[in-house]
Each structure stands twice: as C-alpha cells, then as structure tokens.
Amino acid sequence: MKRDKEEKTVQRQYDYLVYIQFENSTKQYSFGSNTQYHAGQKVVVETIRGKELGTVCEASVPFDKEKIKGECKPVIRLATKYDEIQKKENEKKAEEAIKICRECIENLNLDMHLINGEYTLDCAKVIFTYVAEQRVDFRQLLKDLASRLHCRIELRQVGPRNKAKMIGGLGNCGMETCCSRFLNDFQTISINMAKNQLLALNISKLSGQCGKLMCCLRFENDEYTRLREGLPKLNSKIQYQGNTFKITSMNVLQKVAKIENREEVLFVPFEDLWPDKDFNDD
C-alpha cells in the first residue's frame, strides 16, 4: 500500500512528551514530539523495531528529560485510515509468515518454539518471537526466511514468563493471569516469600502457567512481613496456661496460632498468647 509521503523528519529536541500504548500491551511508552496529541488518537511512532502504530494514552505534557531513561524516540505523525488498513493487512500477512517460519524451523529441526510473528507498519521487518531451552543457531533459518519473505528478519527470544504474558490464560485462582492482565514488568519472586506467608511449600501449587513461582506471591508479602513483626518464629516454645507448647502454625490474617504438645493441640488467638501486644489493624 502507498505510504503517506509527508513523513517529516523529527527533531531530537522535543516540546512534548507523549505516552503511547501498543496493541496487546498494557505498558505505556514515552515518545517525544513537537506537536500536541490527545488521548485516544492513533499515531505512527519510530521504535527500536521500526515504524509502529500506537494509541495516545493521555494528553501530551511538557517534555521533561528527567522522566526519560535512554533515547526518546519520536512520534512521526498522526495516523491515517490507510495506516489502520495497513495494520490489518499486516496482521493477515503475519499469519502466512508464521506458517512459513514454522515450516523452516521444522525443516532445519531446530529446538525452538515459535510464539508469534508480526510486521512493522511499513513491512520493512518481520519480528518472530520464540522460546528455547538452549541457545539456537538460527543463521540458516534467517537466510531461509529472508529468501522467502523478502524483508528484514528479527528473531526475538523470550523467557517462560514473557511467553505466558503474550499467550495469556487462567491462573490457579481461576482469573486471567496477572502478567497478561496488568503487569508491565517482572520482578524477582523468591520461595522465601511463600515461607514468609506460611504457605505449604508445594512447588506445583505455587507455580503459575509459566512454570515459575506465581507473581502474586509478591503482592501480599510486605503485608505479611508487617503482620508477623514481633511474633516468634514457628517451632518456638511458648508457655500457655502453665504448660509448654510449640508453635506449629500461625494465621496472621485471622490472628490465630496453632500450638501443640504431646497431650493436646490448641488454636489460640494471638491476644491470648501475647496480651501485651496490640493486634488491632492500623
């Protein structure tokens, strides 16, 4: 399709900062512009991958270098209806490119799993996203794809968490996975977070669709740390009603501890075990 010939060269000194969101992504990206844009407008932007179509998230704000990390790419222009048509045509074209890529991978017997493929807006490049357990020598694959697709090829490897984010699905809770619904960046999740929340260390139940520890283990970790502050550790000995017990479990949300000895097992409110402490919520 004929491209808009009025794509102006954008200066690197910008007047405005524009927040852009791309299709199938919840993350906002910062771009520079000398033109004001408004929320909901479609624009063509220059990215590290090439030209892409995005949506303005909010009205442009005065440019502030302090809010930018690294190079700030430009908003090229307001999108036209032809850009949106081109985007849809590219999606259909990408379906065929994915089939070709899978065929080439199979012919070369490469140990890699193709997730997605997409063209840049100007069709100058097609980006294939894949997952692989080990390093893949895809030099011949690049040659085969270039000869059949007649454009630049980029192969982008992602990890299991990114794969889950791209594909989507349901988490163990029955809701859409957090990564595909609202998470923009992945943070480190540690088994110590499960221990801190007194969860049974069953890795299969603590793991998400990606096979890694669930991201939600981090969400409540700080609150559990706060609620457990000043409390004795599990398996500590404690005196209660003249007898010695061992603390075998605690529910910090319900504020109840499970204590036991050879004679009995009791579930006792925190306030009865430690009457000098204040367990009222802030």
N, C-alpha and C positions, 0 to 999 in steps of 0.2 A: 504494500500500500504506500502511496505517495506520502512522504513525511512533510510536516509543516516546515517551510523554508525560512521562517522568521525566528529561528532559534538564535537568540542573541548571545554573544559572549558575556558571561557574567564576571564581574569584577570580584576580587577576593576581599575587598573592603565592603562589608555589608552594613546596611542601615537597620535591618530587621532580622530577628531570629524567628524561624518558623518551625513548629513541631509537626512532624509528619508521621502518619501511621500507614503501614502497608497491609495489603490483603492477607488474611490468615495470620495476623500477628497482633498481639496486644501491646507491644512495646512502642513507645514514641521515640522518634529520632530527630535530632536537631539539624536544621539546614539554614543557610544564610540567604538573604535576599535584599534587594534594594526596592522591592515592591511589597506593599502590604497585602496579606491574604486573610481570608476569614474562614472560620470553622466550617467544615463540610465541603470546601472547594477541592476539586481534583486538580493536581498539579503534576508536571513532569519534573523529576529531580535527577541530578547526577549522583550516583552512588559508586562505591568501590567496585561494584559488579557491572556498572553501566547505567544506561538510562532506564528509569522505572517510573511507574505510575503510582502515586500515593494520594492520601487524603489529609487535608489540613485538620489538625485536632482542635486548635483554638486560634483565636485571632493573633496575628503577628505581634511580637513585643520588641522593644528597642534592643538592638544587638548588644550582647554583653560577653566579652571574651572569657570572663571568669566562669561562665556556665558551660563552656565548651572544652572538651577533652580531645586533643588532637586536631586534625584538619576538619574544617567545617565545609562540607560540600554545598553546592548551590542549588537553589530552586531555579530551574531553567525558564519555565513559563507556566501559564495556566493551561491545563489540559483541554483538548477539544474533543468533540464527539468522535472524531476519527481516531484519536488515541484510545478511547474506550473500546471502539470497534476493533482496533488493532490488538488490544489486550485480550479480547475474547478469541480472536483468531489465533493468537499466540498460544492460548490455553489448549485449543484443539490441535495445533501443530505440535505442542509439547507431548501430547498423548502418543502421537506417532513416534516422536523422538525417544520416548521412554521404551516403547516396544523395540525399537532398533538397538538401543543401549542394552537392554536385557538380552537380546539375541547375540550381540557381540560379546557380552560377559560370558554367556553360556558357551559360545564357540571357543573362547580363549580359556575356558574352565577356570575362571577367576573366583577366588573365595571372597566374595563381597555381595552385600545385599542392597540393591537399589531401592531407595525410598521414594524419590521424587525427581522431577525434571521440569525446568521452566526456562523460558526465553526472556531475555531483556526486552524492553519495549521496542527497541529498534531492530530486534532479531540479530544483532551483531554477535551475540553469545548465547549459548545454552548452558545452564548450570545443572549438573546432576548431583544429587545428594545421596550418599551411601553410608552404610555401616559395615565395618570389617573388624574381625577379631585381631588380625595381624596386619602388618604392612603389606600393601598390594603393589606389585609392579604393573602399573597400567599404561606404560609407554605405548605398547602396541594398541591398546584399547583407544587411546587418544588419536592415534593415526587412523584407525578404522572408523571412528566416529566422525572425524574431520572430513574424511573422504566421502562419507555418506550424507552428512548433514550440511556440509559446505559453510561452516561458520566456526567461530572460536568455541572451544570446549573447555569447561571448567568442571573438575571433579572435586567435590567438597565432602570430606569425611566428617561425620558427627558421631558422638557417643550415644549410648543407650538412652540417656535422659533426654537428649535432643530429639532422638527418634520418637520417643513416647510423646513429646510435646507436639511434634509435627503430625503424627498419626492420630493422636487423641485416643479416647477410650474412657472406661469407667474405672474408678479406683475401688479399693477394698470396701469403702464406705457406701458404694453404690452411686456416688455422684461423679460428674465429669472430673477427670484428673486435673489437679491444681495447675500442673505445668501447661496444659493446653488451654486452661480457662483464664488464668490471670498472672501466672508467674512469668516475669521477664528475664530474670537471671537466676542461675542455680547457685545455691550456697552449700557449703560442706555440711553433710549430715553424719553424725557420729553415733555409734552404738551406745556411747555414754549418755546420749540424750534419752534413749529408751530406758537405760538404767535409772537415770535421774527421775523419770516419770513412773518408775516402779512397774514397768511393763514386763510381761513374760518374754524372755529372750528367744522367741521363736522367729528365726530369720524369715521364714516363708510368709508369716503373717505381718511382719514388719516391713516387707519389701513391696514396692509398687509394681506397676506393669512393666517398668524398665528393668526390673531385677535388682535395683538399688534400694537402699533404705528410703522409706517414704519421706517426702519433703515436709509433710505435716508434722513430723516429729519435732521440727524446729519451732513450729508456730507457738506451742504452749510451753516450750522448755524453760523460758525465762520465768514464767509464772510459777511453774513447779519449783524452780530454784528459790523463788521468793517464799513460797508457802512452806518449804522444807527448812528454811533458815532457822537455826537454833534447835532443831529437833535432833535427837540421837540417831545414829546410823542403824540400819537393820542388823539384827542379831545381837544388838546391845542388851545387856542385862538391866532390869529395872525392878524396883520394889513397888508392889501394889497390894494393898490390904494385908500387909505383913508377910507376904510371900514373894519369892524371887521368880520373875518371869523373863522370857526372852522375847524381844520384839521381832516378829517374823514377817509382818507386813504392815503397810500403812496406806490409808486412803486419804491423801491430803486435801482432796476436794470435799469429802464428807467429814473430814477431821475425826477419823476413827482409826485406831490401831489394833492390830491383831497380836495378842500376846499369849504365850503358852509356856507351860512347864510339863512335867511328867503326869501331873494329875488332871489338868484341865486346859482348855483353850477358851480365851475370852476375847470379845470385841468391845473395846473400851473407848469412849470419847476422849479426845485429846485433853479436854478441860479437866477431866477426872484424873488423868495421869500427871498432868503438869498444871496444877491450879494457879501457879504463879504467873503463867504466860497468858497473854491476851491473844485469843484466836479469832476475834471479830474481824471481818473483812474491812479493808480500808474503804 
